[in-house]
Amino acid sequence: GQNIDQPTEMTATEGAIVQINCTYQTSGFNGLFWYQQHAGEAPTFLSYNVLDGLEEKGRFSSFLSRSKGYSYLLLKELQMKDSASYLCAVRDGNYQLIWGAGTKLIIKP
Amino acid sequence: DVKVTQSSRYLVKRTGEKVFLECVQDMDHENMFWYRQDPGLGLRLIYFSYDVKMKEKGDIPEGYSVSREKKERFSLILESASTNQTSMYLCASSLGPPDSGNTIYFGEGSWLTVV
């Protein structure tokens, strides 16, 4: 079967750096997405990786290794507003999106 | 900015009632989706549509149906609501075919409680 694994919950301190990992086993691969979802709100797009390597976008970066079935989202200079759930999703060989359960990130002062 | 609007944020319905969840997008997107989101589970696809009057079953279509009479509107229908359909329902849309990196845009979500 197809599977996306992310930690359920992580805690970090304001101003610090946190890395949220995502591992996947899918039938084929056509890209990986990261979304941010604040409580009670819609998920919003953060990043898209289809080739190996690091994509940097301001305080957020996303890394992909297709050979390892692995991605991470790196958040720097954490702010309280970064408290949210972070969703990893993989587009499989049939171009269908498979979603992880999300990682709830708690930021403490 | 893309806007995906779901007509109802919070609904409480009785078991057996017929429920309509409406979704409208304003960016002329071909693709529209209905997901449900439950604690501890990833988003699960109920139905999707790549064109007007076209619909495809997702991973969990049982107990649901959809309607896409106009490009901008995609409706989710629960013919006879049951308590296990209590969930948050997310509508989404994207531009272009699935074999591309097109971003999916989500609505605010509809919280449905079936009692």
Interface residues (C-beta under 8 A of the other chain):
Chain A: I4 T8 N30 G31 F33 G40 E41 A42 P43 T44 F45 Y48 V50 L87 A89 R91 Y95 Q96 L97 I98 W99 G100 A101 G102
Chain B: V4 G40 L41 G42 L43 R44 L45 L90 P98 D99 G101 T103 I104 Y105 F106 G107 E108 G109
